[in-house]
């Protein structure tokens, strides 16, 4: 049996985080590309618990096309609330808690006021209220924020995995491929060398999606039935720092030959 040892972060990590989304139907073929610079900064460990804190600072550096409707622009603006986070990290390398929650709430209120005065439509109030519920300080906030695409990809629980003959199976929820969380059965394969610890993974949908809502969403895209939801990629750990220094995930959703959506996530470090 094999486990990857977790090490507290000692030096800042500078990350280039790329999101590519492609959607193809019978009538259109669209894609969008986003690029973020992300810094993960170590802070002192708690005197009482020994848990480390880290600060994550995110800056969007490139988008290949401006949002072409109010909804896309709206989502882009409210996501700025998560561009600076302080996290308490457990001894297994996973976020335990979002810290400075009141500061985060005040930041959201400032963004909310600006957004509310910039848009009109029946959907604005209900959407802002839904975000309010997610951003309220409290225990639920951490679970909500961990659904963020970057956090969900980067913090995968790799230090909890016990590899038997370099193999490990697990279930993992993914957000961002569609409006509903998708649960995958993933198979991880560990490869260790002097320069890296590499996890290659692949998986398929477990069928856990809220079926009526998911089917209604799919019908807005195609009349065909779902054929496949799959994922494959890799997660590379620096043997010196003990933290991820590269990853790639490719998610694929296919409905017959009439609809195909791809979400590709790439992370590199300087």
Secondary structure, DSSP 8 states (H G I E B T S, - for coil): -B--------S-EEEEEEEEEEEEESS-EEEEEEEEEEEEEE----TTT--EEEEEEEEEEEESS--SSHHHHHHHHHGGGGSEEEEEE-TTS-EEEEE-HHHHHHHHHHHHHHHHTT--SHHHHHHHHHHHHHHSSSHHHHHHHTTSHHHHHH---TTT--BBTTEEEEEEEE-SSSSS-EEEEEEEEEEE-SS-EEEEEEEEE-S-S-HHHHHHHHHTT-SS---EEEEEEEEEE-TTT-SEEEEEEEEEEEETTTEEEEEEEEEEE-
